[in-house]
Amino acid sequence: MLLQSCDIFDSNNGSSNHNGDYTEEILFIRYHDGVSELCVMGIDSSNLRILLSVESGYSRDTMYDAAWSSDKSLIALNGGPNQSQEYPPIWLLNSEGQYLSILAELADQGFWKDDHIVCYHHPYGGYHCVDVNTLEDEPVFVNDLTDSISYILYDFYEADTWLATATRMYTTPSGGWEFGNNDIVLLDILTEDRTYLTDTYDLNESCPKLSPDKSKVLFRAPSNGVGYPINIYITEIAGLNPQQATFFTEVNQYQTFPVRWGPYSDAVAFTNPDPMVNYPPDPGPFLDIFAVDLNTGIIDTLSNWSGENISSYIADWK
């Protein structure tokens, strides 16, 4: 794993200089000492701000994921207070981390469709979209498995077309289900017509996200189709030609969920153990946030607290 010291994010060269005075920041969640924190900082690790801090531990207040609206004025937070036994809620926060309203009481993932619509998976009712202004909630897709394919929606593309994973399901002799490998598809949620962006059979793709310019899709997959290490791949929206973006070879250099695009579609942030830290076997590796420049392949460290028994997870980058 190649680590450099902020070369790709130098203020005079690279991703941070695309748009004049615009300040790039990452939104992330970190865990330590029984506390989960929602944080923001510059991509050069400057100006760290803790927006929200909750005692988590084994309680039901843990934060799991978050996403900014396009102008960073609102945050959709998966987790926090009022969690059920099995699933967290989605909260709407302002840019300072103050609770505004609860968008969904039961949700295991969430993402913005546009500036006022947040989409999420309801564990007992398919996929829903909620308007953050009116709190009007509308179901949009239920996976009925009529064609023996299981779908997970990850992002919105256009009109009725969404970015998803498609997993072929097979019946077993005992009448149960057996799952095949995942592929990345553009899915028409009205007709279930699919355009395959990957069709590799040897990988098991997951967690796709559209680039901000909607020209590319990232996803993660085990290099050998199963287990670890997991690497990041990029494919054009035309699909079927995935390119590997990270090249981890050691099991302890696995790339973990989540993975997020940089704002200019030329870099990707991810969460990973720091290979420079010698972790004890118990409690095992803590995690930091890294970014890979897709033009150069250089990987840079964005957070640097794993040596202090703190794990950080990327949530958004704008």
N, C-alpha and C positions, 0 to 999 in steps of 0.2 A: 504494500500500500504506500503510495507516494504522498508525503505530507510536505506542504510548503507553508511559508509564513506570510499569508495574506497577499501574495503576489497578484492573484487574480482579482482581488478586491481593492487594490491600491487606488486611491482617489484620483490618480492621474492616468490610470491604465486599467481598463477592464469594466466589469459589470456595473460598478457604482457610478460610472460617469456617462451613462446613456442619456440622461435627461436633465442636464443643468443642475439646479439646486435641489432637485427631488432627493429626499433622504430614504434610502432603502433600509428596511428593518425586517427582523424576523420575529414572529410570534411563536412562543414555545412554552411547553410545560415541563417543569422539573420537579423531581421528588427527592426528599431527604428528610430524615429524622421524623417520619410519620406525618409530613406536611407535603401537600401538592400546591405548586405555585404557578399561576399564569403570568408569563413575563414577556417583555418586549425589550429588544436592544438593537443597536446598529449592527450591520454585518461585520464591522471591525471590532465587535465586542464592546463598543462604547455605549454610554447612556443606558445602562441596564435599569429597567423599571419593573417592579413587581406590581402588577395590576390587581391581583387577587391571590389570597393565601388562605387555604383551608386545612384544618386538621383532618388527615385522611386515615393513614394506617389501615386498620381493618374496618373502618367505619364506611358509611355509604356516601361520603362527600367527596370522594376522589374525582379529580378532573382527568379526562381521557383524551380529548381532542378539541380543537378550536379553529375557527376560520374567520378572517376579516371579510367585510363587504369590500367592494372594489375601491372605495375611497378611504377605507380603514376607519370609518366613523362608527361602525357597529361590529360586534363580534358574536358569532354563534358558538356557544360553548357546550360541548357534550360532557356531561358530568356535573359535579357540584351538589348543592343541597337537594333534598326531596327525592333521593333515589329510592327505587323499589328494591325488592330483594334481588331481582335479576337484571334489570336494565336501568341505565341512567336517563335523566331528562336532557332536553336541549334548552338552554337559557339564552336569551338575548341580552347582551351587555353593551354599554357604550364604550367609547375608546379608552376610558379611564378604568374600566373593569367594574362599573356599577351595574347591578342587576336592573333590567328594565321590565322584563316579562318572561314568562315561561312559554316556550314555543311548542314543546311536546313533552309529555310526562313520561313516555316510554319510547326510547329511540336508541339504536345501537350504532348509528352512523349519521352524519349530517354534512351537507355542503350547500353552498349558495348556488341557486340557479341564475339569479340576477340580483340587482341591488335591493330588492325587497322581498324576494322569495327564497326561503330555505327549504331544502328537500331532505327527507330523512326516511329511514326504514323503521316502520312500526313492527315490532316482533310478532304481533297478532293480526296485522292488517296490511301487509304489503308496503308500498312506497307512497309517501304523502308529501305534499307541498303546503307550506304555511306562509301566509302573507304577514310580514313583520309589522305592518301598519295596522291591519285590521284583526290579526290573529285568526283569520279565516283559514280553516284547514281542509284540504281537498285530497282524497286518495287519487293517485294517478296510475298506479300499476300494481297488479297482483300476479305473481308468478304461479300459474295454475298447473304447470308441469305437463300440459297436454301433449307436448312433443318430446317429453322425457329430457328436457334441458332445464337446468336450474340457472337463473340469472341473478347477478348482484349488480345494482346500479352504482356507479362511482362518480359520474360527472354528467353535465348537460352539454349537448353539442348544438343542436338547432331544431326548431319546430318540435316534432314528436320523437326526435332521435337522441338517444342517450348513449354514453359510453358505459360499457358493462363487461363483466366476465360471463362466459357461457360454459357450463359444465355438463357434458353428456352423462346421463344417468342410465344405469342398466339394472334390470331386475335380476335378483339372485334366485337360485332354485328354491330357497325357503320363502320367497315372496318379498324379501326386503330390497333395499336399493344399494347399488354399488356405484361410486362416483369415478368418472374418468378424469383426465387432465382438463385444466382450464384453458380457454382461449379468450383473447380480447376481441370484442365485437362492438360495432355501432348498431344499436338495437332500436327499431321502431316500436315503441311501447304500445301502439294501437294494433299493429298487424303482427308483431313479433318477427318481421323480416330482419335478417341479420346480414351485415357486411363484416367479414372477418378481417381484422387487422393483424392477427397472428394465426398461424395454423401449423405449428411446428411439431406437435406430437411429442417431441423429446423434452420440452420444457413444461412447467406447470405455472403459467403466468398468473399474477395477482396484483391487486391494488393499482389499477391504471389511473392516470390523471392526464387530462388535456393540458397542453401548453397554453399560456395566456393568449398567444396568437392563433390557437386552434390548428396549427399546422402539424403538430407532433403529439405523440402519446408516450409517456413513460410507463414502465411497469417493472415489477420485480419478479425474479424467478431463480430457483436453484440452478446452478450451472450444469448439474447432471440430471435435472428433472425432479429430484427428491432431496430432502434434507438440506444440509449446509455444505459449502457457503452459498449465500444468496447474493445475486448481483443485480444491478440496475441495467435495463435495456431501454432503448429509444427506438420507436418506429415512426415513419411518416404517416400522416393521416390516410394516405393511399394504402398503407399497410403492407404486410407480407414481406418486409425486409428489415427485421429488427437488427439494431446494432448494439453491441455491448458497450456500456459506459463505465462500468467498474469491473475490476478483474481480481477480486478477492479469491485466494486459493486455499487459505487456511480456515479450518472450521471455526476458530475463535475470531475470525475477521468477518463474521456474518453481517450482512446488511439487514437492518430491522425496519419494520413498519414504524412510522410512516415515511413516505417520500414526497417531496414537494418541489414544484417548479420555482425557479427564480422569475422575477417579473418580466424579463426580456427574452424568455424562452431559450436562453443559451447556457443555463446552469441549473443544477438540481441539488437540493439539500436532502440529507438523509441522516438517520440515527444509527450509531455503530459503537462498539467498544473501541476505546483508544488503544491501538497496538503498542504505544509507547509506555503504557501503564502495566505493571506487573500485579494483576489482581490476585488476591487470596482465593482459594477454592470456595470459601464460604464468607460472604454471601454471593460471590461470583462477580462478573464484570459489571461495572457501572458504565453508563452510556453518555457519549457526547454527540454533538451535531457537527456534521461535516458537509462540504459542498464540492461537487465536481464540475469543473468548467468543461462543457461539451466540445469546445473548440480545441482545447489543449490537452485534456485529460488530467490536468493538475487537480489534486484533491487538497482542500484547505480546511483547517479547523475553525469552526465558528464558536463553539463553546469549549471550555477547558476546565470542567469541574469534576470529571470522573475520578481523578486522583483524590478528591476530597469526599468520596462516597456519595456523590450527587449524580443522578441520572437526568439527562435533558432530552426531550423529544421535540423535533420540529413540528410545528402546526401550520405555519403559513409564512410566506416571504413576499413582501410587497414594498 
